[in-house]
Amino acid sequence: MTPLSLPQTSPAPQYPPSLSVPHLNHLIQQAQTYQLIHGSILLQPPPRLPDPDFDSTFAVAVPSATPISISLFPSIFPRRLFERALDLQTSWNEVYARIASDEAWLEEVLGGEGGVLEEDDLGSLLWGVHLRAREVRRQREGGEGRLEMGIWRCDYMASAARDDEDQVEGRGGDCRIGNEALQLKQVEFNTMACAGACHGDRVAEMHRHFARTGAYDPPLGTGNGTRRPEQGTIGALPPLAYTPENMPYASTSSSLVSALAAAHMAYNDLIYPLNSAPSRSSPPATCILILTQPHNINPSDELPLLTALWSLHASIPTYTATFPSPALLTSTHLEPTTGILTYTPPFSPSSFEVSLLYWRAGHELHEYTGIDGLGIEIRTRLEASRAVLCPSVLGQLAGCKAVQAALSSMTLEQVARFLPGRQERVVAELAGMGVECVALGSPAGRKLAADLVKRGCGEEAEEWFLKPACAEGGGHNISGGAEVVRALEGLLSEDNDGGGGSGEAGRYVLMRRIRPPKGVLGVLALAPAVRPGRRRGEPAMVYAGEVVPELGVWGTCLFSRAARQEGRKEGKAGELEILRNEVAGFSVRTKRAGQDEMSVVKGFGAFDSLVLLDEDVFRRACRAEHEVEEDDVEA
């Protein structure tokens, strides 16, 4: 592999620095060792062995682990955009807390002819779970309030907009590169089973470790390092910015632990206040229950939260349970009159009252339709309990692309409905961060689809993605002009055959492509996808070339719904109390330029961190005339 090399036409640092092949291979080996030691891995599930007969020795299947895909160097990113994204997260938290609490608004947006609740299998199934659980809660004596928790991640890309495009002064923390203005653009807002906090922290710390130890420094005399050039070397460039003050510290996982602990204590305070029995001197044994998927390949992003909760000074019992599974059905019990949910861990002599249900599963249709609909029964039971839901079904549906489409079409006055008391500037800034997104089942969506089909697979069709309106996007998106047009032709044809309704089109949204700035370079160590039958020792691929980083800003929000009157729909936009609203940190995922998918677990992207640059340095480091060599090699 040829080392990354950029023509230096001005005194600007080169990111990442040019390293020789031996130097780069040495860095890759260091990174892989760091990952294995610190748990930055994906598991390859072992083959199942028959249950052994009792004996002094017996065979146990051994899992294997693969270092997860990472970037070897932190990606450059404008400092101002990063700081603005963090500043706005509590506002986003409030918007989505109010959406998750407003059943009537969600039903209006997701329902109707051709809407998600009618046409999308997962959306309609989840809505049915919500309605059944709501009825169970209403039948209990008294109208208790509800505690809910959001662990959310707002994903952004830097978007390069030309000078001749409409701009809003100050919107999104704009900065300028060449003749382009950089803006923050929201890719999506994730409300369900958000992953990557622990992996993101580890990779950021690895990058900081490499910077501290000089692993990124080119050898003496190369003219682009932080070390002093040898005597006689001329034309040395300014030092690289791989310093602690430019590489933000990532502590997202510890913030999530604090938020989960706070929700646990809030449950105890709500259910067992000081002036009621049992007294706080003898509280019930309560626990947090984390719901994970079967054959979980990503426990290293979940179990650190569990062990940290157990390790707090006031230790919080925390368990994982597989969803869906017959064992989860038999190990949980819902008390019909109180709504108290209890859980008995495997092989445990004791049961615990569940204070909080933290979902890291439940976002795929097959989790509900398999095993004779067991997932529906379990989700309904858990949803009907008084445990803090993280998230509730409505909170999960709030993260639908159809909701994102609705927000993107709102006026500022309509957006302000979800941000009472906030400054108009903040409302405008949030509204301006959305990209054009249209529900395909709507009249506007059908008209746009018909126009794209009429124009064919040209430049205009290349500007759009076709994304699921409800399901997870990773691996399900349709991109590329020809593919988008072909899919739209099929969807429009099905609608016409069905009498002009929106039909299958209601399952999708059209979202305009974000155009990132060119010239951001990186080196990605891409692990082979974890899959059944993958052979051990399969090499990773190292990609060197232009990349696109995606910034994820994490937020946590604990809120309480007011008690309801019998027969009323749950929630209005203002009928909730926000008890805790915090920025929880950040994580970064990076992909090759020109690639549309980002999921790291599915083998598309890589975990990364950032080196923050001021506008002038970022502009010079991303010069449009940089000619980038892109290589793939095995490592």
TORZALO-286291 format. One record per residue (C-alpha): residue in three letters; x, y, z. Coordinates in steps of 0.001 Angstrom, whole numbers, padded with zeros to 6 digits, always signed. Example, Ala and Ser with C-alpha at 12.3 -4.5 7.8 and 13.67 -1.06 7.14 Angstrom:
BEGIN
ALA+012300-004500+007800/SER+013670-001060+007140/
! end
This chain:
BEGIN
MET+000000+000000+000000/THR+001273+003433-000908/PRO+001265+005714+002137/LEU-001238+008559+002088/SER+000318+011466+000303/LEU-001132+014915-000309/PRO+000530+017619-002378/GLN+001503+020360+000039/THR+000802+023631-001784/SER+000439+025654+001422/PRO+001853+025369+004952/ALA-000898+023143+006347/PRO-000645+019997+008451/GLN-001552+016737+006754/TYR-004231+014571+008397/PRO-003483+011777+008779/PRO+000287+012042+008386/SER+002082+010086+005652/LEU+003495+006925+007191/SER+005544+004198+005589/VAL+003996+000757+005148/PRO+006082-000767+008003/HIS+005104+002129+010279/LEU+001421+001709+009379/ASN+001512-002062+009933/HIS+003134-001473+013323/LEU+000316+000922+014235/ILE-002325-001603+013108/GLN-000807-004304+015326/GLN-000755-001908+018278/ALA-004397-001023+017662/GLN-005539-004644+017427/THR-003726-005551+020636/TYR-005294-002541+022384/GLN-008737-003608+021170/LEU-008402-007185+022385/ILE-007151-006091+025797/HIS-009842-003421+026279/GLY-012784-005335+024842/SER-013273-003379+021601/ILE-014506-006573+019961/LEU-017387-008461+018401/LEU-018055-012044+019454/GLN-018237-014937+017043/PRO-020788-017217+018756/PRO-019427-020730+019409/PRO-021094-023859+018077/ARG-023616-025309+020503/LEU-022460-028488+022218/PRO-024826-031038+023748/ASP-025429-030707+027467/PRO-022652-032681+029185/ASP-023133-035534+031584/PHE-022070-034649+035108/ASP-018430-035565+035510/SER-015237-034100+036842/THR-014489-032714+033375/PHE-016575-031884+030333/ALA-016215-029912+027102/VAL-017272-026260+026863/ALA-017656-024380+023595/VAL-015234-021465+023275/PRO-016292-018253+021500/SER-013886-016294+019335/ALA-013581-012537+019139/THR-012788-010116+016333/PRO-011514-006570+016879/ILE-014313-004258+015776/SER-013745-001961+012797/ILE-011943+001239+013757/SER-010244+004261+012297/LEU-006510+004282+013023/PHE-006431+008080+013247/PRO-009044+010480+014617/SER-010898+012286+011833/ILE-010701+016047+011484/PHE-013891+017989+012246/PRO-014697+021708+012622/ARG-014521+022642+016288/ARG-017423+025071+016087/LEU-019820+022507+014606/PHE-018881+019942+017259/GLU-019448+022366+020119/ARG-022754+023527+018660/ALA-023996+019950+018331/LEU-023325+019380+022029/ASP-025022+022660+022975/LEU-028238+021739+021168/GLN-028671+018208+022498/THR-030820+019112+025504/SER-033198+020898+023126/TRP-033457+017792+020970/ASN-034031+015753+024140/GLU-036980+017963+025053/VAL-038468+017756+021554/TYR-038444+013963+021571/ALA-039624+013655+025175/ARG-042680+015689+024227/ILE-043244+013698+021035/ALA-043001+010405+022976/SER-045590+011752+025433/ASP-048070+012931+022819/GLU-050032+009920+021642/ALA-052545+012004+019684/TRP-049841+013752+017632/LEU-048018+010493+016914/GLU-051226+008840+015784/GLU-051926+011790+013483/VAL-048433+011639+011956/LEU-048097+007852+011708/GLY-051738+006965+011121/GLY-054160+007753+008350/GLU-054478+006170+004920/GLY-051139+004830+003754/GLY-049389+005732+006997/VAL-046924+003695+009009/LEU-049581+002342+011365/GLU-051576+001002+008422/GLU-048927-000176+005966/ASP-045770-000963+007948/ASP-045797-004361+009659/LEU-043522-003343+012518/GLY-045234-000001+013059/SER-048742-001458+013193/LEU-047579-004288+015448/LEU-045950-001904+017923/TRP-049013+000346+017953/GLY-051148-002675+018827/VAL-048777-003499+021709/HIS-049142+000079+022965/LEU-052948-000037+022840/ARG-053150-003364+024707/ALA-050694-002238+027359/ARG-052553+001063+027749/GLU-055788-000815+028401/VAL-054113-002959+031069/ARG-052847+000179+032810/ARG-056277+001810+032691/GLN-057896-001172+034369/ARG-055682-000774+037425/GLU-057123+001211+040306/GLY-055956+004814+040325/GLY-054412+006799+037502/GLU-050718+006544+038274/GLY-048171+008679+036492/ARG-045531+007191+034219/LEU-041765+007523+034381/GLU-039945+007162+031091/MET-036325+007388+030095/GLY-034692+008312+026828/ILE-031159+007239+025939/TRP-030912+008920+022584/ARG-028319+009625+019921/CYS-028604+012409+017376/ASP-026428+011656+014329/TYR-024960+014471+012255/MET-022841+014955+009196/ALA-021072+018112+008152/SER-022732+019292+004946/ALA-020946+021393+002367/ALA-023419+023848+000839/ARG-022436+026054-002077/ASP-022532+029823-001755/ASP-025414+030015-004220/GLU-027603+027813-002017/ASP-029928+029410+000501/GLN-028248+029886+003864/VAL-029538+031035+007234/GLU-027121+033206+009182/GLY-025770+031305+012182/ARG-027846+028211+011487/GLY-026153+024995+012549/GLY-022949+026775+013580/ASP-021989+027502+009956/CYS-018359+027872+008994/ARG-016911+028240+005515/ILE-014487+026137+003458/GLY-013382+027588+000139/ASN-016618+028650-001546/GLU-018693+026298+000594/ALA-020444+026929+003895/LEU-020330+024003+006305/GLN-023493+023198+008211/LEU-024534+020538+010670/LYS-027182+018324+009123/GLN-029112+015732+011081/VAL-028927+012236+009618/GLU-031397+010776+012100/PHE-032483+010813+015726/ASN-032202+007364+017322/THR-034576+006568+020184/MET-034357+002754+020438/ALA-031478+000447+021418/CYS-028820+003056+020653/ALA-025442+001341+020447/GLY-021804+002375+020304/ALA-021260+004314+023530/CYS-018725+001893+025018/HIS-016996+001240+021692/GLY-016800+004954+020997/ASP-015205+005656+024379/ARG-012569+002952+023865/VAL-011558+004091+020405/ALA-011329+007725+021519/GLU-009102+006732+024429/MET-006968+004580+022122/HIS-006451+007573+019829/ARG-005503+009752+022795/HIS-003089+007057+023984/PHE-001426+006880+020573/ALA-001127+010669+020488/ARG+000398+010785+023992/THR+002959+008100+023187/GLY+004015+009610+019851/ALA+002625+006743+017758/TYR+001268+009238+015220/ASP+004528+011155+014845/PRO+006299+010641+011524/PRO+010010+009790+011844/LEU+012431+012658+012388/GLY+013220+014611+009313/THR+010002+013919+007400/GLY+008843+017474+007901/ASN+005296+016853+009098/GLY+005612+015731+012685/THR+005455+017249+016103/ARG+009112+016428+016726/ARG+011944+018753+015974/PRO+013369+018195+012463/GLU+016912+017005+012076/GLN+019508+019667+011434/GLY+019557+020582+007758/THR+015876+019725+007167/ILE+014050+022598+005509/GLY+010397+023418+004919/ALA+009080+021819+008110/LEU+005296+022210+008350/PRO+003337+023315+011439/PRO+002867+020560+014030/LEU-000079+018218+013911/ALA-002992+018940+016240/TYR-003013+015474+017863/THR-003001+016985+021345/PRO-005364+016455+024303/GLU-006962+019872+023959/ASN-007931+019089+020342/MET-009036+015494+020942/PRO-012205+015641+023072/TYR-012438+013162+025902/ALA-015260+010642+025434/SER-017060+009527+028600/THR-020437+008585+027189/SER-020650+005205+028920/SER-020167+006699+032381/SER-022849+009297+031608/LEU-025267+006526+030637/VAL-024521+004702+033895/SER-025301+007874+035867/ALA-028567+008343+033979/LEU-029646+004722+034493/ALA-028836+004982+038199/ALA-030861+008199+038466/ALA-033863+006547+036800/HIS-033557+003575+039171/MET-033647+005884+042191/ALA-036527+007907+040719/TYR-038588+004716+040475/ASN-037958+003927+044125/ASP-038929+007479+045097/LEU-042136+007302+043041/ILE-043310+003849+044103/TYR-042018+003937+047686/PRO-042015+007550+048922/LEU-040612+008344+052349/ASN-043990+008656+054043/SER-045363+005301+052905/ALA-044729+001653+053692/PRO-042421-000088+053316/SER-040131+002473+054903/ARG-036950+003528+053138/SER-034992+001752+055859/SER-036165-001541+054364/PRO-036828-000923+050651/PRO-037700-003800+048346/ALA-034950-005409+046304/THR-035145-003643+042930/CYS-033089-004185+039798/ILE-032466-002869+036297/LEU-033211-005313+033479/ILE-031397-004925+030128/LEU-033131-006653+027207/THR-030665-007998+024621/GLN-030982-009917+021377/PRO-030441-013684+021004/HIS-027000-014770+019772/ASN-025668-011394+020852/ILE-022397-010537+019115/ASN-022030-007124+020774/PRO-022000-007680+024570/SER-018870-005545+024887/ASP-021068-002491+024264/GLU-023616-003543+026909/LEU-021970-005475+029742/PRO-019674-002576+030789/LEU-022826-000650+031752/LEU-024049-003616+033797/THR-020773-004080+035677/ALA-020498-000328+036335/LEU-023989-000277+037897/TRP-023096-003211+040126/SER-019856-001428+041098/LEU-021420+001832+042263/HIS-021035+002724+045932/ALA-024750+002005+046306/SER-024655-001099+044141/ILE-027590-001493+041736/PRO-028438-005091+040795/THR-028512-005217+036992/TYR-029226-008204+034767/THR-029500-008992+031081/ALA-032292-011099+029615/THR-032778-012318+026063/PHE-035711-010875+024112/PRO-037679-012714+022920/SER-037289-015993+024769/PRO-039541-018415+026662/ALA-037233-017948+029664/LEU-038093-014234+029807/LEU-041785-015052+029840/THR-041441-017479+032759/SER-038944-015377+034724/THR-041095-012212+034815/HIS-044402-011632+036560/LEU-046740-008630+036340/GLU-048855-007953+039426/PRO-052241-007002+037914/THR-053436-004643+040656/THR-050221-002667+041202/GLY-048363-002985+037920/ILE-045251-004132+039781/LEU-042988-006246+037560/THR-040756-008878+039170/TYR-037858-010775+037653/THR-036085-013933+038791/PRO-032538-014250+037389/PRO-031399-017679+036112/PHE-030479-020108+038915/SER-031188-017417+041522/PRO-032998-018100+044799/SER-034304-014512+044884/SER-036604-012341+042822/PHE-036277-008614+042208/GLU-038744-005866+041506/VAL-037816-004308+038162/SER-037219-000572+038416/LEU-036146+000038+034822/LEU-036403-001808+031508/TYR-033534-000813+029205/TRP-034132-002017+025642/ARG-031166-003090+023523/ALA-033449-005329+021461/GLY-036990-005179+020106/HIS-036371-003084+016981/GLU-036666-005841+014353/LEU-039923-007294+013036/HIS-038757-010904+013368/GLU-038349-010435+017128/TYR-042128-010191+017380/THR-043357-012520+014633/GLY-041144-015509+015490/ILE-041788-018166+018173/ASP-045574-017930+017705/GLY-045694-014225+018528/LEU-043935-014633+021871/GLY-042280-011229+021462/ILE-045676-009498+021290/GLU-046842-011122+024530/ILE-043643-010259+026394/ARG-043436-006676+025105/THR-047070-006069+026084/ARG-046469-007381+029608/LEU-043374-005239+030113/GLU-044997-002161+028555/ALA-047972-002468+030917/SER-045777-002463+034025/ARG-044851+000494+036223/ALA-041153+000043+035566/VAL-039360+002969+033969/LEU-039438+002271+030232/CYS-036311+003063+028248/PRO-037960+003576+025845/SER-041710+003052+025786/VAL-043357+001885+022569/LEU-044331+005496+021842/GLY-040729+006517+022505/GLN-039584+003899+020003/LEU-042088+005074+017389/ALA-040939+008668+017921/GLY-037680+007660+016244/CYS-039411+006633+013002/LYS-038213+008304+009817/ALA-041857+009246+009280/VAL-041619+011475+012376/GLN-038392+012965+011030/ALA-040222+013669+007776/ALA-043038+015403+009661/LEU-040587+017587+011612/SER-038691+018545+008450/SER-041895+019919+006875/MET-043022+021933+009905/THR-043026+025690+010195/LEU-041034+027307+013007/GLU-044275+027922+014920/GLN-045139+024223+014699/VAL-041676+023140+015889/ALA-041890+025634+018772/ARG-044856+023622+020070/PHE-042339+021041+021304/LEU-039990+023653+022791/PRO-042123+025908+024997/GLY-040085+028744+026454/ARG-037032+028211+024227/GLN-035516+031103+022302/GLU-036620+031521+018698/ARG-032981+031210+017586/VAL-032749+027701+019064/VAL-036023+026654+017449/ALA-034833+027966+014074/GLU-031487+026245+014435/LEU-033043+022863+015143/ALA-035502+023269+012285/GLY-032660+024182+009934/MET-030642+021070+010725/GLY-033105+018712+009108/VAL-032606+017559+005531/GLU-035526+017305+003145/CYS-037427+014148+004061/VAL-040835+013183+002653/ALA-043140+010323+003630/LEU-043683+008365+000420/GLY-047288+007579+001352/SER-048195+011273+001525/PRO-049463+013279-001492/ALA-046171+015214-001545/GLY-044206+011968-001418/ARG-046150+010360-004258/LYS-045716+013479-006397/LEU-041957+013555-005737/ALA-041678+009838-006525/ALA-043588+010284-009789/ASP-041315+013194-010784/LEU-038163+011149-010075/VAL-039463+008210-012102/LYS-040366+010507-014977/ARG-036872+012036-015032/GLY-035181+008643-014855/CYS-031963+007629-013110/GLY-030051+010852-013591/GLU-028403+013302-011224/GLU-031663+014184-009480/ALA-032359+010556-008502/GLU-028800+010269-007146/GLU-029687+012982-004629/TRP-032197+010769-002791/PHE-032267+007779-000476/LEU-035259+005500-000048/LYS-035397+004552+003653/PRO-037775+002482+005797/ALA-040326+004700+007524/CYS-040227+002659+010726/ALA-037581-000087+010730/GLU-033868+000361+011386/GLY-032103+001927+008418/GLY-028794+000020+008506/GLY-028710-002416+005607/HIS-032288-001589+004526/ASN-031712+001669+002651/ILE-031975+001930-001131/SER-029564+004322-002834/GLY-028117+004986-006261/GLY-030192+006635-008956/ALA-031076+003489-010915/GLU-031956+001483-007797/VAL-034077+004284-006342/VAL-036003+004781-009578/ARG-036541+001023-009998/ALA-037888+000734-006450/LEU-040154+003768-006895/GLU-041541+002356-010143/GLY-042495-000828-008330/LEU-044077+001007-005416/LEU-046073+003351-007639/SER-047207+000430-009788/GLU-048462-001458-006723/ASP-050351+001643-005571/ASN-052049+002035-008958/ASP-052993-001643-009062/GLY-054542-001266-005620/GLY-056841+001551-006646/GLY-054679+004620-006129/GLY-053990+004294-002425/SER-050523+004673-000975/GLY-050124+000941-000190/GLU-046557-000303+000102/ALA-045261+003234-000388/GLY-046339+003993+003179/ARG-043418+001895+004407/TYR-040805+004320+003066/VAL-039581+007880+003129/LEU-037495+009743+000575/MET-034580+011582+002152/ARG-032254+013964+000359/ARG-028591+013026+000365/ILE-026203+015029+002557/ARG-023106+016216+000706/PRO-020096+016199+003083/PRO-016979+018300+002521/LYS-014362+016692+000313/GLY-010776+016099+001334/VAL-011208+014470+004768/LEU-008780+011555+004780/GLY-008518+008502+006997/VAL-007211+004977+007423/LEU-009867+002401+008369/ALA-009134-001089+009667/LEU-012328-002861+008583/ALA-012982-006139+010348/PRO-014693-008936+008433/ALA-018409-009084+009141/VAL-019340-011485+011944/ARG-021513-014143+010362/PRO-022248-017858+010769/GLY-019527-019979+009238/ARG-016940-017217+009022/ARG-013527-018767+009117/ARG-011192-017782+011911/GLY-008212-015717+010950/GLU-009993-014059+008021/PRO-007999-010877+007380/ALA-009176-007366+007992/MET-009120-004879+005155/VAL-007289-001582+005518/TYR-008706+001288+003515/ALA-006703+004491+003044/GLY-008415+007391+001367/GLU-011247+009860+001591/VAL-013730+009247+004417/VAL-016963+010638+005844/PRO-017251+010881+009653/GLU-020656+010889+011316/LEU-020920+012548+014724/GLY-023362+011030+017192/VAL-024289+013223+020171/TRP-025832+011307+023057/GLY-028521+012613+025361/THR-030401+011254+028348/CYS-033800+012452+029467/LEU-035947+011275+032381/PHE-039523+012505+032246/SER-042859+011834+033888/ARG-046254+011699+032249/ALA-049145+013110+034219/ALA-051885+010799+035486/ARG-054688+010399+032955/GLN-058422+010673+033139/GLU-060300+007557+032130/GLY-061043+007455+028413/ARG-058496+010113+027419/LYS-055656+009454+025053/GLU-052263+009584+026691/GLY-050407+012824+026724/LYS-050484+016259+025205/ALA-047356+018133+024189/GLY-047251+020053+027460/GLU-048434+017368+029860/LEU-045130+016071+031160/GLU-042472+016964+033651/ILE-038846+016708+032598/LEU-036913+015531+035653/ARG-033440+015184+034162/ASN-032145+016388+030792/GLU-028442+016071+029987/VAL-025894+015798+027222/ALA-024301+012385+027672/GLY-021304+012615+025347/PHE-020486+011700+021784/SER-019350+008861+019554/VAL-018128+008842+015968/ARG-018562+006381+013125/THR-016737+006795+009832/LYS-017197+005241+006390/ARG-015486+005383+003039/ALA-016448+008318+000849/GLY-019016+007209-001694/GLN-020402+004431+000516/ASP-023978+004836+001664/GLU-024281+002427+004615/MET-022705+003160+008008/SER-023478+000260+010399/VAL-020251-000880+012061/VAL-021612-004199+013335/LYS-022798-005068+009820/GLY-019338-004362+008422/PHE-019880-001010+006664/GLY-018341+001633+008936/ALA-015739+001984+011676/PHE-015691+003542+015134/ASP-013661+006718+015279/SER-013014+009872+017305/LEU-012241+013471+016381/VAL-009441+015953+016262/LEU-011070+019381+016367/LEU-009659+022091+014129/ASP-010374+025761+013837/GLU-011973+026869+010605/ASP-008847+028071+008825/VAL-006842+024926+009638/PHE-009752+022655+008664/ARG-010117+024550+005385/ARG-006468+024118+004486/ALA-006435+020468+005523/CYS-009468+019784+003283/ARG-008378+021682+000198/ALA-010508+020707-002776/GLU-007463+020249-005033/HIS-005983+017505-002819/GLU-005574+014383-004896/VAL-006253+011347-002717/GLU-004984+007845-003426/GLU-007361+005152-002177/ASP-006050+001685-001452/ASP-007362-001572-000025/VAL-004909-004032+001484/GLU-005125-007016+003766/ALA-003726-006697+007282/
! end
